[in-house]
Amino acid sequence: MRRIKILFFWIFINKNNVSFFELIKFLFKPKVASIANKFIKNITHNEDFEITFTNLNKKLFWPSKFSISRLNQVVAESFDTEDWHYYQKEHTEINPGEIILDIGTAEGLLPISVIDKCEHIYMIEPSKLFCNCLNKTFLNFKEKTTIFNVAVGNSDGTINFDENSLEGMISNGNKANTQEIAINKIDTLFNKNQTITYLKADIEGFELEMLKGAEQTIKNNKPKIAITTYHTQNNPKEIIDLIKSFVPEYNYYVKGIYEQTPKPVLIHFWI
């Protein structure tokens, strides 16, 4: 059903820079679990899940509270270059010496896969469970990494966060099963003297609010940007208009088709 919906969107609504050849490959590509199995070497379960990979000589830790089956999607998105959720498409490749700001790091597979060639990676993740695993994953890279256990938006203060949700559910209201955590603007976390060359963001529909609080950081650094836009709350045009208002000279393109709406999966920006 998912592939039929995407075919319908491609034919009748919006192609989002997906060529006919790319569409055909998508319609007949293996399932996510099959793709992930090509890259996952071994999984052991102690305090948390410990994962090794066929294409990466580093370990990744995944919270035991969350189903390990969800890792399949993450692996496919991180290592399958044809996946529409793959961040390093043309013009937004991660090159040697990059200083990355990874917003919504979650398990950290993207940063651990490129840590050797990066100068520094800043990771922002509101979940304590994921941050505990990030500290394990990046134990040998403390000098090259900074982990912020906060949410980000267009204000500084506190917000309610559901630690039990793999999607990292955030609410402005009082909800059961949530706890209060810090929320900061990116411009608060990073002063004008800190350099960022690459910004990646996937924060479950809060991308626009995050960008509003990152205006000076983006203006000062003009980083390459790879940002998700398919979540329910997102309006891709609003995100494009906002980033272009910060830095008019940005080039950009959308990529991919979401199965629930014809929204693009990602937007890539570069100078």
N, C-alpha and C positions, 0 to 999 in steps of 0.2 A: 504493500500500500504506500509506503514512504516513497519508493522509487516512481510509482505511478503519479503521485502528487507532484513530484519534482518535474517529471516529464510534462505534465499538464501546464505547470507554471512556465516552463521553458518555451513551450509552443505558443501559449496564449497570453502570457503576461509580461515576463521579463527574463531575459537570458543572463543578465548580470555577468557579462564577459565569459560565459561558458560556451565554448565552441561546440559545434555538432559532434566533432570527434571526442571532445572531453565528455560530453553528455553520454555518448554511447559507451565509453569506457566506464563511466560511473554506473550506468544501468546494469552492466555485466560484471562489475568488480566483485571480488569475494566479500563475504561478510566481515564485519569489523574484527570478530574473534580470530578469524583465519589470518587476517593481516597482522594482528598483534602477535600471534603465535610465531611469526617469522622472526620477531625481534626479542621476545621474552625467552630468556634462557632457563631461568630457574626462579621459583618463588618458595621461600621458607617462612614459616610463621612462628615467631617467638613473641616478644612483647608487642611488636608490630610486624607487618609483612616486610620482608626484605627481598628485593627483586634484583636480579642480574640480567644482563642483556647480551645478545649475540653481537651487536654492533657498537657496544659501549663498555669500556673497561672500568665502569664505576657502578656502585650500588645505589639503589633508590629505596627509601622507606615510605611505606603507605600505612595510614592508621588502621589498626585492627578493628576499630569500631565500624568502618565502612567496608562494604562488600568489595572484595578484590576484583570481581567481574567488571566493575566500572573502570578499572585500569585499562581495559582493552581499548576503549574509545580514546583515552588519553594517549596511549602508545601509537595508535593509528594516526591521530592528529599530529603527533610530534615527529614521527619518522616517515610516514608515507607522503612523499613530496607532491603527490597528485591529490591529496585530500584538500578540500576547499577550506578547511580550518588550519591548514599548514601556514605558519606565520612567515616563513622565509621564502615567500614568492619573489618573483622578479622585482627588483628595486628595494625590497626590504629584507635582503639577505643579511645575516649577522657576520660581519667581517672581523678579522683580527684587530684587537685593540678597542673593540666596542665597550662602551659603558652603558649597561642595560638597566632600564627601570622596568621591572616585571610586575605589573599590577594585577593581582589575582593569581598569585603564583601557584596556589594549591599544593600539589605534591612536589613540584619543582623539576619535572622531567625536562622541560625546555632549558632552563639554566644549567642543569648538571650536564646536559649534552653538549653545551658550548662553553663551559667554564674555562677550559684550557686556553682558548684563544681570546678570551675577554679580559680587559683590564680590571673591570669591577662589575658586579651585578648587585643591584638593589632589588630586594624582593618585598612585596607588600602582600600580606595575607592575614585576614581577620580571624581565621580559625586557629585556636590554640592547639588542636589536635594535629593539624597540618604543620604548624610552626614547630611543634616538638619533633616531627619527622624531618622537617627541613634542617633542623639543627644537627640531626644525625647524618643526613645525607651530605651536608656541607661541612662536616667536622674538620676535614683536612684542608678546607678552603676559607678559613675564617678571615684571612687577610684580604681575600678577593670578594667577600660577600658581606652584605648588610641585610638583616631581616627585620622588617617592621611588622609587629603583631597588632595592626590597626586596620580599621576600615577607612576608605577615602571617599570624599565627596566635595561639596561646595561650602563646607563650614567646618569649624573646629568645635568639638564638644564630645558628646556621647550618643550612642545609638544602641538599639536592641538587636541582638544577633543570636540566631539559633545554631548553637554549636553542634547539634545533632543532625543538621542537614548537610548533605554532601554538596548541595548547591550554594551553601552559605547564605541562608535567608536572612535578610535585614529588614527591619520594620521601624518606622518612626513612632509607632504606637506601642502600648504595653501589651505584650502577648505572652501567653503561657509558653514555657519551655525556651525562653530566651534569657540572655544575660546582657548586662550593659557593658559595652566596650568603647574604647576611644575611637573617634572619627576625626580625621584631619584632612585639610586641603594638601594637595601635592606641593603647592607653593609654600606651605608652612613647613613641610618636611625637608624641602630642598631650598637652600639659599641661592642667590644669583651667582655665586662663585663655584657652585657644584656643576660639573659637566654631565650631561646625559646625551648619548648619541643615538639611542634606540629605545623606543617606548612601546611595550606590548601591553595590551589590556584585555582582560576577559573577566568582568565582574557582574555577570548575571543581570544585565539591564540597567546598571547604575553608571554606565560609561559616560553619558552626557553630563551628569552631575559631577563626576570625577574630573572631566575635561574643564568644566567651568572653574574648578578649583586649581587647575594646572596651567592657567593662562600664561603667567610669567615664565614658568619653567619651559613651556613650549616656545614662547617668543624668544627667550634668551638662547635656547639650545638648537631649535629647529631640528629635532631628532627625526629619524625615520620612525614611522608609526605603523603598527599593525594592530587593529582594534576590531573586536567582534561587534556585530550590529544586528544579529538575528533575534535577540531576546525580545519578549513581548513588549517591554517598556520602550524599546529603542525605536527611534525614527532615523534611519540612515541619512536622510537629507539634512536633518537638524545637526547631526554630528559633522557632516561635511561642511555645512555652512559655518558652524562654530570654529572648526579648526582653520578654515580658510580666512575667517575674520581675524584670527590671531596672526596667521602668516599667509598672506595672499599668494605668495609665490609657490606654495605647495602644489605639487602634482599629486594625482590620486587615481585609483581605480577600485571598483568594487569587484568582489569575486564570490562565486558560489550561490546556491539557491537553498534556502531553508525549507524543510519539508512541511512545516505548518503554515508558513506564509511565503510569499515570493521575495522576502527580504534577502539581501546579500548576507553571506556568512561573515565575511571580513571586508574591511576597507583598508587599503594600503596607501600610505602617504610618504612622499619623499621630496627633497629639494633637487 
